[in-house]
C-alpha cells in the first residue's frame, strides 16, 4: 500500500508539477503491476477523460472568473472600508477588519490564495500605515485567508463533492457555520494579542459612517447573498450559482462601477482560462491515479489498517486529520482531495461518520498546509505581495494555526455543527 503514496510523494519532492506527477506515477504503477508488455496506454487516456466528464466541474472556472473580476475592480477596497467602520473600533481593530473582510470576500472567490492576493495587499498596507508590527500583520492576513475555502462558494468543496458524490449544494451550505466559527476563533485570538500588545482601536463607532460605507459597498456585499440565497432557496444549483455569480460580477464591475474596461476583462478571462486549465489538468491526471488506487484495493487495506486501531468514528476521524495535516504540507490541496477523498469515503461510511461533515473537516485541515512549508501557497503569495522575507512569513503565520486547529477538533467531536444547517434547509 505504501508504494502508491511514497512514489507520488518522492516525485512531488523532486519538483515535478502536480498533474504530471500524478499521471506519471499512475502510468508507472500500472506498468509495475501488469508488466510493460501487458500495459495498455489507452487505459490512461480513458480513465483520465472520465474524470472530466462531470457537469459539476463547470462551476470551477465560473467561480474563478467571478472572484478574479471582483479582484480587478475596486470592490476589495469598498469591502475593506465598510468592515473598518463596522469593527475597527475594537482593540486591534484592523486585525478584526482583516477577518471580517475575508468572511465577506470568501463569498465571492472560493479560494484562500485569491483572498491573500486580493485583500492581502490592501490589508497589509493599511496595518503597516497604522503602526502594527509586520509579524502580526502578516500572521492575521494569512490566517484569515483560510476562511475563503470554507464559506461558499468553495472550489475545494466542489471538487470533494465531485469525487465522492456528496451533494455539492449541501457541502456549500454546510461551510457557513464552520466559517463563522473560524472567524470567531481568529477574532478571539486577535483580541487577546491586541490587549497584550496594546494595539489601538482604529476607528470610532459611528453609525453614520457605517451606513455610508454600507451604501458604497451594497452591490458588492450582495454577491454572497445571491449565491448562498439562491442555493438555499432552491432557485438554482451550485453550478448555476457559479454562472449567476460570474454574470453578476461582470455586470457590477463593468456597468455599475465602470472599473473594468474591455482590456482588463480580456486579461481576467485569460487568467481564468489559465488557472482553470491547471485545475482541470490536476483533476484529469488525478482520475487516472484514483483508478489505479481503486484497482489496487488501497482503500480496503487502509480501512482495515485503521480499524485495527479503533472502530470509533471520532478516533478514526482524528487519525485522518493527522494524516491530512502531513499530506497538506507536501501536496497541493486539490490534488490531495481528488486522490484521498474517494479512498476515505468508504471508510467513513463503514464506521458511520457523515461524509458531508468530513468534507468540511478535510478541506479545513488541508488549508493548514497553506500556512506551512514547503507547499504553503499563501505564504508565498503574501511574501511576494508584501515584500516580506519568506522565513519571517512562516514564523508570523504559525501562531495563527492554533485557533484553526481548535475549530477542527471541535468539528470532529461535534459534526452536527456542520450538518444541522444543510439538513434543515435542503
C-alpha positions in Angstrom: 0.0 0.0 0.0 2.8 2.4 0.9 4.4 2.4 -2.6 1.4 4.2 -4.1 1.9 7.2 -1.9 5.7 7.0 -1.4 6.4 7.1 -5.2 4.0 10.0 -5.7 5.4 12.0 -2.7 9.0 11.4 -4.0 8.0 12.8 -7.4 6.4 15.8 -5.8 9.5 16.4 -3.7 11.6 16.3 -6.8 9.7 19.4 -8.1 7.6 17.7 -10.8 4.4 19.6 -11.5 1.3 18.1 -9.7 -0.6 16.9 -12.7 2.5 15.4 -14.4 3.5 13.7 -11.1 0.1 12.0 -10.7 -0.2 11.0 -14.3 3.3 9.7 -14.4 3.0 7.8 -11.1 -0.2 6.2 -12.3 1.5 5.1 -15.5 4.5 3.7 -13.6 2.3 1.8 -11.1 0.3 0.2 -13.9 3.5 -0.9 -15.6 4.8 -2.3 -12.3 1.6 -4.3 -11.7 0.9 -5.6 -15.2 4.3 -5.5 -16.9 5.3 -3.4 -19.9 4.0 -5.9 -22.4 0.5 -6.0 -20.9 0.3 -2.3 -20.4 -2.3 -0.5 -22.5 -1.8 3.3 -22.9 -5.5 3.7 -23.8 -6.5 3.0 -20.2 -4.6 6.1 -19.1 -6.5 8.3 -21.6 -9.9 6.7 -21.0 -9.8 6.8 -17.2 -8.4 10.4 -17.2 -11.0 11.7 -19.6 -13.7 10.0 -17.5 -12.8 12.3 -14.6 -13.5 15.4 -16.6 -16.9 14.1 -17.8 -18.7 15.9 -15.0 -21.1 18.8 -15.2 -20.2 19.9 -11.7 -16.6 20.9 -12.9 -18.2 23.8 -14.9 -18.6 25.7 -11.6 -14.9 25.9 -11.0 -14.0 28.3 -13.9 -17.1 30.3 -13.3 -16.4 30.8 -9.6 -12.7 31.6 -10.5 -13.8 34.2 -13.0 -16.2 35.8 -10.6 -13.5 36.1 -7.9 -10.9 37.4 -10.4 -13.1 40.1 -11.8 -14.2 41.2 -8.4 -10.5 41.5 -7.5 -9.7 43.5 -10.6 -12.3 46.2 -9.8 -12.2 48.5 -6.8 -14.6 46.1 -4.9 -12.0 44.9 -2.4 -11.3 48.4 -1.1 -15.0 49.1 -0.7 -15.5 46.0 1.3 -12.4 46.8 3.4 -13.6 50.3 4.2 -17.1 49.0 5.2 -15.5 46.4 7.5 -13.2 49.1 9.1 -16.2 51.3 10.0 -18.1 48.1 11.3 -15.4 46.6 13.6 -12.5 49.0 13.5 -13.4 50.3 16.9 -12.4 47.1 18.7 -8.9 46.5 20.2 -6.5 45.7 17.4 -9.3 47.0 15.1 -7.6 46.3 11.8 -6.9 42.7 12.8 -10.7 42.3 13.2 -11.3 44.2 9.9 -8.9 41.7 8.3 -11.1 38.8 9.4 -14.5 40.3 8.6 -13.2 41.3 5.1 -12.1 37.8 4.5 -15.6 36.5 5.5 -17.3 38.7 3.0 -14.7 38.2 0.3 -14.9 34.4 0.8 -18.5 34.6 -0.5 -17.1 35.8 -3.9 -13.8 34.0 -4.5 -13.8 30.5 -3.0 -10.0 30.2 -2.6 -7.5 31.2 0.0 -4.9 32.4 -2.4 -7.4 34.7 -4.1 -8.2 36.2 -0.7 -4.5 36.6 0.1 -3.7 38.2 -3.3 -6.8 40.4 -3.5 -7.4 41.7 0.0 -3.9 41.0 1.3 -2.3 44.0 -0.4 -4.9 46.4 1.0 -4.8 44.9 4.5 -1.1 44.8 4.8 -0.6 48.4 3.7 -3.4 49.6 6.0 -2.0 47.8 9.0 1.6 48.9 8.3 0.4 52.5 8.0 -1.4 52.2 11.3 1.8 51.0 13.1 1.1 47.3 13.5 4.2 45.2 13.6 4.8 43.0 10.5 4.7 39.7 12.3 1.1 40.3 13.5 0.1 42.0 10.2 1.2 39.1 8.0 0.1 36.4 10.5 -3.5 37.6 10.7 -3.7 38.2 6.9 -2.5 34.6 6.3 -4.8 33.1 9.0 -7.9 34.9 7.8 -7.4 33.8 4.2 -8.2 30.3 5.3 -11.9 31.3 5.7 -12.1 31.6 1.9 -12.3 27.9 1.0 -14.9 27.2 3.8 -17.6 29.8 3.3 -19.4 29.2 0.0 -18.6 29.4 -2.9 -15.7 26.9 -2.3 -13.8 25.3 -5.1 -12.2 22.6 -2.8 -15.7 21.6 -1.6 -16.9 21.4 -5.2 -14.0 19.1 -6.0 -14.7 17.0 -2.9 -18.4 16.6 -3.9 -17.4 15.6 -7.4 -15.1 12.9 -6.1 -17.4 11.4 -3.5 -20.9 12.0 -4.8 -21.9 14.1 -1.8 -24.4 16.8 -2.6 -22.4 19.9 -3.5 -25.4 22.2 -2.6 -25.3 20.7 0.9 -21.5 20.9 1.1 -21.5 24.6 0.2 -24.3 25.4 2.8 -22.5 23.3 5.4 -19.5 25.7 5.3 -21.4 28.7 6.6 -21.4 27.8 10.3 -17.8 26.4 10.4 -16.6 29.5 8.5 -18.3 31.7 11.1 -16.7 29.7 13.9 -13.2 30.1 12.3 -13.8 33.9 12.1 -14.8 34.0 15.7 -11.8 31.9 16.9 -9.4 34.2 15.0 -11.2 37.2 16.4 -10.8 36.0 20.0 -7.1 35.3 19.3 -6.7 38.8 17.8 -8.4 40.4 20.8 -6.1 38.6 23.3 -3.0 39.6 21.3 -4.2 43.2 20.8 -4.8 43.7 24.5 -1.5 42.2 25.5 0.5 44.3 23.0 -1.6 47.4 23.4 -2.7 47.7 19.8 -5.0 50.7 19.1 -8.7 51.0 18.2 -8.5 52.1 14.5 -11.9 53.8 14.2 -14.6 55.2 16.4 -18.0 53.6 16.4 -20.1 55.8 14.1 -23.4 54.6 12.8 -23.5 57.3 10.1 -20.1 56.2 8.8 -21.2 52.5 8.8 -24.3 53.4 6.8 -22.3 55.5 4.3 -19.8 52.7 3.7 -22.5 50.1 3.5 -24.3 52.0 0.8 -21.0 52.3 -1.2 -20.4 48.6 -0.9 -24.0 47.4 -1.1 -23.9 45.8 -4.5 -20.6 44.1 -3.7 -22.0 42.7 -0.5 -25.0 41.4 -2.4 -22.8 38.8 -4.2 -22.6 36.2 -1.5 -26.2 36.8 -0.6 -27.2 36.0 -4.2 -25.0 32.8 -4.3 -26.0 31.4 -0.9 -29.6 32.6 -1.0 -30.1 31.1 -4.5 -28.7 27.7 -3.4 -30.6 27.6 -0.1 -33.9 28.6 -1.7 -33.6 26.0 -4.5 -33.7 28.7 -7.2 -30.5 27.3 -8.8 -28.0 24.6 -8.3 -24.4 25.1 -7.2 -23.2 25.1 -10.8 -25.9 27.5 -11.9 -25.0 29.7 -8.9 -21.5 29.9 -10.3 -22.8 31.2 -13.6 -25.1 33.7 -11.9 -22.1 34.9 -9.8 -19.9 35.3 -12.9 -22.6 37.3 -14.8 -23.4 39.5 -11.8 -19.7 40.2 -11.1 -19.2 41.2 -14.7 -22.2 43.5 -14.7 -21.2 45.1 -11.4 -17.6 45.9 -12.3 -18.1 46.9 -16.0 -21.6 48.6 -16.0 -22.4 49.7 -12.4 -18.9 50.7 -11.1 -17.3 51.1 -14.5 -13.9 50.0 -13.1 -13.1 47.2 -15.6 -12.7 48.0 -19.3 -12.5 45.7 -22.2 -8.7 45.3 -22.0 -8.9 44.3 -18.3 -11.8 42.0 -19.0 -9.8 40.1 -21.6 -6.9 39.8 -19.1 -9.3 38.4 -16.5 -10.7 35.9 -19.0 -7.2 34.8 -20.0 -6.1 34.3 -16.3 -9.3 32.3 -15.7 -8.6 30.0 -18.6 -5.0 29.5 -17.5 -5.9 28.8 -13.8 -8.9 26.6 -14.8 -6.7 24.7 -17.1 -4.3 24.0 -14.3 -7.1 22.7 -12.0 -8.7 20.6 -14.8 -5.3 19.1 -15.6 -4.9 18.1 -11.9 -8.4 16.5 -12.0 -7.6 14.8 -15.3 -4.5 13.1 -14.0 -5.9 12.5 -10.6 -8.8 10.5 -12.1 -6.3 8.1 -13.6 -4.3 7.9 -10.3 -7.6 7.3 -8.5 -8.4 4.4 -10.9 -5.0 2.8 -10.0 -5.7 3.3 -6.3 -9.1 1.7 -6.6 -7.9 -1.3 -8.6 -5.1 -1.9 -6.1 -7.6 -2.1 -3.2 -5.7 0.5 -1.3 -8.9 1.9 0.2 -9.8 -1.5 1.6 -6.3 -2.0 3.0 -6.3 1.5 4.6 -9.7 0.8 6.2 -8.5 -2.5 7.6 -5.3 -0.9 8.9 -7.1 2.0 10.6 -9.9 -0.2 12.0 -7.3 -2.4 13.8 -6.6 0.7 15.9 -10.2 1.7 16.6 -13.7 1.4 15.2 -14.8 4.6 17.0 -15.7 7.1 14.2 -14.3 10.1 16.2 -11.0 8.4 16.7 -10.8 7.4 13.1 -11.6 11.0 12.0 -8.8 12.3 14.3 -6.4 9.8 12.7 -7.4 11.0 9.2 -7.0 14.6 10.3 -3.4 13.8 11.5 -2.7 12.2 8.1 -4.1 15.1 6.2 -2.1 17.6 8.2 1.0 15.8 7.0 -0.2 15.5 3.4 -1.1 19.2 3.3 2.5 20.1 3.9 3.7 18.4 0.8 0.8 18.3 -1.7 -1.5 20.8 -3.3 -4.9 20.7 -1.6 -7.0 20.0 -4.7 -4.7 17.1 -5.7 -5.0 15.7 -2.2 -8.8 15.9 -2.3 -9.0 14.2 -5.7 -6.7 11.4 -4.6 -7.8 10.8 -1.0 -11.5 11.7 -0.8 -12.5 8.6 -2.8 -10.2 6.5 -0.6 -11.6 7.8 2.7 -15.3 7.8 1.6 -16.0 4.1 2.0 -14.1 4.0 5.3 -16.3 6.9 6.7 -19.5 5.2 5.5 -18.4 1.9 7.2 -17.7 3.5 10.6 -20.8 5.8 10.5 -19.1 9.2 10.2 -21.1 11.5 7.9 -19.1 12.2 4.7 -20.8 15.6 4.5 -19.2 16.6 7.8 -15.9 15.1 6.8 -15.8 17.2 3.6 -15.6 20.4 5.7 -13.1 18.9 8.1 -10.9 17.6 5.2 -10.9 21.0 3.4 -10.2 23.0 6.6 -7.4 20.6 7.6 -5.7 20.8 4.2 -5.9 24.6 4.4 -3.5 24.4 7.3 -0.9 23.2 4.8 -1.2 26.6 3.0 0.4 28.1 6.1 3.2 25.6 6.4 6.3 24.9 4.3 7.3 23.6 1.9 3.9 23.8 0.0 2.4 26.8 1.8 1.0 28.8 -1.2 -0.5 31.5 1.0 3.0 32.1 2.5 4.5 32.6 -1.0 1.7 34.9 -2.1 1.8 37.2 0.9 5.6 37.2 0.9 5.5 38.4 -2.7 2.6 40.8 -2.2 4.0 42.4 1.0 7.7 42.1 0.0 8.3 40.2 3.3 11.0 37.5 3.7 9.6 34.0 3.5 11.3 32.8 6.7 9.7 35.6 8.6 6.4 35.0 6.9 6.5 31.4 8.1 7.2 32.5 11.7 4.4 35.0 11.6 1.8 32.5 10.3 2.5 29.6 12.7 0.7 31.1 15.8 -2.5 31.6 13.8 -2.7 27.8 13.1 -3.7 27.4 16.8 -7.3 28.8 16.5 -7.8 26.9 13.2 -6.8 23.6 15.0 -9.2 24.4 17.8 -12.1 24.7 15.3 -11.1 21.5 13.5 -11.1 19.5 16.8 -14.5 20.9 17.8 -15.9 19.9 14.4 -14.5 16.4 14.7 -16.1 15.9 18.1 -19.4 17.6 17.2 -20.0 17.1 13.5 -23.6 18.1 14.0 -22.3 21.7 13.9 -21.6 21.1 10.2 -24.6 19.0 9.2 -27.6 20.7 11.0 -27.9 23.7 8.7 -27.8 21.9 5.3 -30.1 19.0 6.6 -32.6 21.6 7.8 -32.6 23.7 4.7 -32.1 21.3 1.8 
